[in-house]
């Protein structure tokens, strides 16, 4: 099963980039790719709790496919990724590689 390239054959590929952090929120913008569509993402992570709020302002079909909403499990995966980023920045000690918000992150989740 190949996962290289923009659109995965299965599952979802997520690419996020840090847009800014203030006293209350870390903001990431990026995209999610499924076999059939591309979704623009905006993820806001509460600095105090790690809870993520996901917005999907736009979606585009791949070639001749129809665009369906991002699957709930895939949206949950993106929010969980936000929680992992929070843990790394706020909980993990600096001597263990933590203490900073990741600038860029890419993850793939296979089909469930």
GIKA-V907226 format. One record per residue. N is the residue number from 1. SS is DSSP state (@ for helix, = for strand, . for the rest). OMEGA is omega in radians with two decimals (none if undefined). Layout:
# GIKA-V907226
N_SS_OMEGA + N_SS_OMEGA
This chain:
# GIKA-V907226
1_._-3.13 + 2_._3.06 + 3_._3.13 + 4_._3.12 + 5_._-3.07 + 6_._-3.09 + 7_._3.12 + 8_._3.06 + 9_._3.13 + 10_._3.05 + 11_._-3.11 + 12_=_3.05 + 13_=_-3.08 + 14_=_3.06 + 15_=_-3.12 + 16_=_3.09 + 17_=_-3.13 + 18_=_3.12 + 19_=_3.11 + 20_=_3.11 + 21_=_2.99 + 22_._-3.08 + 23_._-3.05 + 24_._-2.96 + 25_=_2.93 + 26_=_-3.09 + 27_=_3.07 + 28_=_3.00 + 29_=_3.12 + 30_=_-3.09 + 31_=_2.99 + 32_=_-3.14 + 33_=_3.00 + 34_=_3.11 + 35_._-3.02 + 36_._-3.05 + 37_=_3.06 + 38_=_-3.09 + 39_=_3.02 + 40_=_-3.05 + 41_=_2.95 + 42_=_-3.09 + 43_=_3.06 + 44_=_-3.10 + 45_=_3.10 + 46_=_-3.07 + 47_._-3.12 + 48_._-3.02 + 49_._-3.07 + 50_._-3.14 + 51_._-3.12 + 52_=_3.03 + 53_=_-3.06 + 54_=_3.01 + 55_=_3.12 + 56_=_-3.02 + 57_=_-3.06 + 58_=_3.03 + 59_=_-3.14 + 60_=_3.11 + 61_=_3.02 + 62_._3.13 + 63_._-3.03 + 64_._-3.13 + 65_._3.02 + 66_._3.11 + 67_._3.03 + 68_._3.05 + 69_._3.07 + 70_._-3.12 + 71_._3.11 + 72_@_3.13 + 73_@_3.11 + 74_@_3.07 + 75_@_3.10 + 76_@_3.09 + 77_@_3.14 + 78_@_3.11 + 79_@_3.10 + 80_@_3.06 + 81_@_3.06 + 82_@_3.10 + 83_@_3.10 + 84_@_3.11 + 85_@_3.11 + 86_@_-3.13 + 87_@_-3.14 + 88_@_-3.07 + 89_@_-2.98 + 90_@_-3.03 + 91_@_-3.09 + 92_._3.12 + 93_._-3.13 + 94_@_-3.12 + 95_@_3.07 + 96_@_3.08 + 97_._-3.12 + 98_._3.08 + 99_._3.11 + 100_._3.06 + 101_._3.11 + 102_._-3.13 + 103_._3.14 + 104_=_3.11 + 105_=_3.04 + 106_=_3.12 + 107_=_3.05 + 108_=_3.05 + 109_=_3.13 + 110_._-3.13 + 111_._3.11 + 112_._none
